Amino acid sequence: MRQRFITFAVFGLILVTIGEWNLRTRKIAPLATLDETWLEFCIGNAGESLSDPAVTVIRITDDYEPLNIGQDEPAAVDNKLSRLDFATILGFVGKLEPKSVAFLPTPNFDETLILNQTDIVPLKDAAMQLPRFLGAANVTSESTSKAQQTPLNYHPIKVEGDSSALITFTRTLRYPDPQILANANPSFKRIESTSGLTSESEIRVPLVANHEGEVVPSIALAAVANHAGIALEQITLNLSGSSPVIQLGELQSIPLEADGTFILPPSAGLNREIKSRRKNESGEMQEVYHLTSLTVDELAYTGEADDEIAKRILADFQGKFDSLNNNLVVIGFDRNKDRRFTTAYGEVLSETNILARTMATIQSGRFIDQWSLVCRLIGVIAIGAIALVLFRFRKRKFIPLCFVAALIYFSVTVMIFRSTLSWTSPFSAFALFGLMFLIGLVISGGSDGDKPVESESA
């Protein structure tokens, strides 16, 4: 038994070290895939702890070409979009009758171009086709020499406790276009005076902030509430408990940091499309998209139903188009230059991706965290204790007991996830149980009941 355990301890330490190193660096692709597969398994067995998100992202990518009016009227300088471009995008969205919309761009327009002339109001006309939606603004707490435009009316939420630790902003730097505000409520998207909210280890998204003596929600929080039909007056920020939480009506509680930011889980199973198959009213099976995206070019095919190619594309994308009727629609830039935020898992995301994923996380309740180093160490010690006990048995008992022990261990980790939404990489456990099984087969073990091992070879 001693030889078995010493061998297990030596090689097990090496395997655990590899697992911890990969957990921090994500350098070994097969282990990263194993983590994702295991997390999906845990999520699939979480029961009612989690629900499906409902977000469809309309992505403005590098493939989109700005509109122009003949050769004499060039497109906006530096490939910037005009009011007519945004009007076209909103027009495509409006035709699909979305339930709720969050408009993230905060562009500055060149008023010398005909496409941006304020006496032409295509953007307002397109905005009026949508249900009352949200328009993003960038804010700051720093004073500038530039005179502030007319202050925006940011709607407050209820607060319980001391809000002095929350991030504060005093000025609006980038406004939603006046034609957008004809049918949109302003909500802050980015607090440009803050620093350190994104790093290699975590991404924090402000959900609330102090402004003129009141606490106001960000566009991420306001959009989720708007989609759920919850008025801002029904949102309560509770700062009186041990941990800050946002109570979203009677729907759910959202964990929060003391400064009003939300730590975006680096891995919550939201890095891909989420869809399911359900029967429609006719009894036919159809795909329902809970989290998906469309580019503006893909969306444009809805306006060309008479084209044969467009018809085929429409058929392929019909499920995604249908999702606009039920999901929260997020419109924003996702060009190469916009992807400048790197997660702990090595994903490179745009601000649009981050905000959309934040909304999906809140909707689905995927406030998923990883085991701390102490908890992972306890797990390794537990497996070591199991090995110490099982190595006392001969092979004919050791083999089934090893399988049973592994099954119990992983069942416990799934139960922990169901109750706490906390998970850990399975590599170390898989490797240790595999090593345990191999050593049990190759190296002779201890006693079996009252019989010593020597009697087996006698």
N, C-alpha and C positions, 0 to 999 in steps of 0.2 A: 504494500500500500504506500509506503514511504517513497519508493522509487517512482511510482505512478504520480504522486502528488508533486514531487520535486520537478519532474519533467513537465507536468501541467503548469506549474507556477512559472518556470523559466520561459517556456514558449508562450504561455498566456500573457505574460507581461509584455512581450514583444508585440503580440497581436493587439492588445489594448492600446499600446503606444501608437501603433499605426492608425487605429481607429480614432484616437483623440487628435492626432495630427491631421487626418483627413477631415475631421469635423470642423477644424478651424480653417483649413486651406481649400478644401473641396478640389484637391488636385487629382484624385483617382476617380475617373468617370464612372466605372462600374459601381463603386460604392455610393456615389451620388445618386445613381439610378436606383440602387437598393433602398436608399433613404426615401426617395420619392414614392417608390412602390409601397414601402411599409407605411408611410404616412397616409397614402391613399387607402390602404387597408384599414388603418385606425379610424380614418374619417368615415369610411363606409360602414364601420361597426360602432359609430358613436351614438346611434339611436336618435332620440329627440334633442340631444345636446346641440346639434347643428341643423341648419336648414339650408335650402338652396338660395344663392344670391339671385339678383335680378338686375343685371347691368348689361347694356349694349353700348359699345364705344364706337363712335363715328370718328375715324382717324383721318386727319389731314396729313398726307404723306408727301414725300418728295415727288411722287408721280403726278400729283395734281398740278396742272398748268393754269396759272391765273388767266382770267378772261381779258379780252381787249376788244376794242371797237375799231376794226380795220387797222391798216398799217400806220395811219397817221396818229392814232391814239394808242401809245404803247401800254403794255401791262405795267403795273406798279413797279417802282425801282426795287432792285434786290429781291425780285420774286415775291414781294409782299402781296398779300391779298387785298382786294378792294371791297367796298361795301357791296358791290354787285356779286362778287365771289361768295361772300357770306350769305347774301340773300339767296343765291342759288342753292347753297348747301341747306339752309333752313327750309327752302321750298321743297327739296327732296324729302327732308325729314317730315315736314308738315303733311305731305300727301299720304304718309303711312300712319297718320293719326296716333302719334306717341302719347303715352300716358303722362309722362313727366320728362323734363329736359333740363340739363345743366350745361350752360354754354361757357366754356373755359377761356377762349381767346380774349385778350385785351389789346387789340391792335391800335396803332396810330395810323391814321389815314392821311395821304397826300391830297389835300383839298384842291390842288390845282388840276387834278385829273378829273375828266368828265365822269368817270365811274364812281367818283367819291363826292360829287356835287351834292350839297345838302338840300338843294331844291328838288332833287330826285330822291325818292324815298323807297326804293325797292326793299331795303333791309327792314324797314319798319313794316311794310306790307307783308313780308315773309314772316316776320316775328309775330304778327297778329294772327297768323294761321295756326300758331301753336297754343296749347294751354299755357296759362300763366307760368313762366319758367324762371330760372335763376341765371343771372349774369355775373361773371366774376370780376373782382377788382383786386388790384395789388395795393397793399397798404404799408405804412412804416411808422415808427415812433420818432424818427429823426426829423429835425427841422431843416427846411431847405429855403433858399432864397426865392424860389419860384412860388408865386401866389397860388394857393389852393383853389381849385374850382369849387362850385357849390357843393357843400358837404352832402354826402349820400345818407339816406335814411336806413341805417342798419337796424333790423328788428332785434330786440333783446330777448333773452330767455330768463327763466326764473333761477335764482341762486339761493342756496342754503349754505351758510358758512362764510368764511373769510376768503375773498377772491383776490387779495393783494399779491399773491404769488403768481398769478396768471400773467402771461405775456400781454403787454399793452401796446396798442397802436393809436396814433393821434391824427394821422393824415392819410388821405388816399392819393396814391401816386398815379395809378393807371385806372381809368374809369371804363365801365361798359359804354359802348357807343350810345348816344342819346336815342337813336332809332331802335336799339335793343331794349332800352329802358322803357320804351312805349308799352311793352308787354312783359317786362322782367323785373324781378326784385333783385337789388344788388346784394352781394355777399362776398366777403373777402376770401381770396384764394391763397395768396402768399403774403407773409409779413417780411418784407425785404430787409428790415433792420435787424432781424434775428440772425444768429450765426450758430453753427454747431448742431443744427437740427438733423443734418445728414452726415453720415460718416461711413467708414468701411464696415463698421459693426452693426449699425442700426439706422433706420430712417424714421424720423418723427414728423408727424403731420399735425399742425395746429387744428383743433376742433372748435375751440372757443378762445376768446381773447377779451380783455378789458378795452372799452372804448367809451370815453366821455361818461364815466361813472356807471356804465352798464356792461353786462357780459353779453357778447353777440356770438352767434355761431358762424363757423366757416362754411364755405359752399359745400364741402363734403358732408358735413352734418345736416345742413339745411336741405340738401338734395335728397338724402335718405328719408328725412322727415316728410318732405313734400311728396315723395313717391308713396310713402305709407299712409298719406292722408292725415298726418299729425301736424297740427298747428304749432308754430314756434312757442306759443304761450303754454303749450302742454309739455314742453321740454324743461327738465329741472337739472341743474348742475348742483350736485350734493358734495360739498367740501367739508362737511362736519364729521364725517366718518374717518376711519383709519386710512382708507384709500379713496381718492376722488373718483366719482362715477357720474356719468350722465344718464339720467332716467329719460328714456325716449317714450314719453307717454306711459302706457301700460304694456308697451311692446317688449322692451328689453332694457338692460343696463349695459353701458359701455364703459370699460375700464379706462382710466385716464391718468396721466402723470400730473404732478403738482402744478406744473406751468401751463396746463391746458392742452398739452400735446398727446397724441396717440401714437404708440410705437407700432409701426406696421410689421406684422410677423414676417420674417424673411421667407418662411415657407409655410403656406397654409393651404396648399392645393389649388391656388388661384392663378397659377402661372400658365394655365392652359384653358381651352374652352371647356365649359361644363354644360352638358346637355343630357336629356333623358328622352325616352320614347313613351308616348302616351297615346291613348285612343282619343280621336276627335269626336265631334258630335255625330258623325256618320259611322262611327265604330272603326274607322281606319287608324292604323298606327302612324304617328307622325313624330318628328323630332321637335322637342321643345328646348330652346336654348336659354339657359339660365345665366351664362356669362359668355359673351362673344364680342366680336368686333367686325366692323365693315369699313373699308376705305371709302372715301368720297367717290372715287371712280366706280367702285362696285355699286354704290348707292345710285349712281347716275343712270344705271341700266333700267331703273324703274320708270324712267321717262321715255324709254324707247321700246315699248312693248310690241311695236309693229315690226321691229327688226328681228330676223330669225336667230341671229347669234344672241341678241339680247334675251329672246324668249328662253333659250337653253340656259343662259346664265341665271335668269330669273327663277327658273325651276330649281337650279342647284342651290340658290341662295334664299329660296322662299322661307325656309325655317328661320333664317336670320332676319329677313325682312319682317316676318310675323312677330319676332321678339320685340320690335319697337312698340307694339301695341300693349305689351305687358311689362316690359323692363324699363328701368331708369335709363334714359338715353344721355350719354355723356359725349359732348362734341369738343374736340381739342386737337392740338398739333402733336404729331408723332413722327416728325422727320428725323433724319440721322443726327442733325445738330441739336435736336431737342432731347436726345437720349444721353443724359450726362449724369445720371444717378445710378450708382452701383450698389446692389444689395449684398448682404453677407454671403449669398449663394452665387455671386458672380453675375447675376442678371443686370443688364444695363437698361434702365427704364427712363422714359420721359416723364415730365410732370403729369401729363394726362394719364399715363399708365398708373402712376402712384396714386393719384386721386381716385381713379376708377377702382383700383384694387382696394383702397381704403373703404370706399362705399360698399363694395362687395363683401369685404370682411365684416363690416358692421351689420349689413343685412343678414348674412348667414351665421353671425355669431362665432366666426372662426377666430376667436381670440386665443390663438394657439401659441404655446411657448415650449421651449425645450427644457429638459431636465438640467438642473445646475450641475456643476462639477461634483459637488458633494453627493447629490442623488445618484449620479452615474457611478461614483466610487462605491456607494452602498450597493448598487446593483452588481458590480464586479465582485465585491466581497461576498454577497449572497450566492453567486455562482460558485465562488471558491469554496464556500461552506458546503454546497451541494456536492461538489467534486470530492471533498474530504470524506463525506459520508458514503458516496457511491463507490469510491475506490476500495472500500472494504469488502465489496461483493465480488464473487466470481463472475465470469463472462455471462453465464446463462441467466443470471439475475441482473447483472449490470446493464446489459443492453436494453431490456424493456424499461428498467427504472430510469435510465438516462433519457429515453424518449418521453417518458411521463413527466420527468422533472422539467425538460425543455418546454413541453406543452403547457405545464402549469405556470412556468415563469413568463412566457409570452402572453398567456391569458391574463395574468396579473397586470402586465404592462398595458394591455388593451383596456382593462378595467380602470386603471389609473387614468388613461386618456379620456375615457368616458366621463369620469367624475371631475377631472381637473383641466382637461384639454392640454395636457402637458405630455410630450413624447420625447423619445430619445432615439438616436441612430441604433439600428439593430445589429450593426456589424460586429461589435465586440461580443454581444451575447451569442450570436450565431457562431462566431469564430471559437469562442470558449467552449460552447457545447459540442461543436464539431471536433475540437481538439480533445475534449474529454472522452468522446466516443471513440476516437482513433486510439488514444492511449489505452483505454479499457480493452480494446481488441488486441493490441499488440503486446502490451506488457502484462505479465501475470499479476493478479490482484490478491486481495486478502482472503479472509475466511468466508465460507458460505454456511451460515448457521453455526453449528458446533464443529464443522469440519475444517481443518486447516488446509491451505493450498497444497502443501506437500503431499497430502493423501491423494490428490487428483492425478499425480504422476506416478504414484506408487503402484 
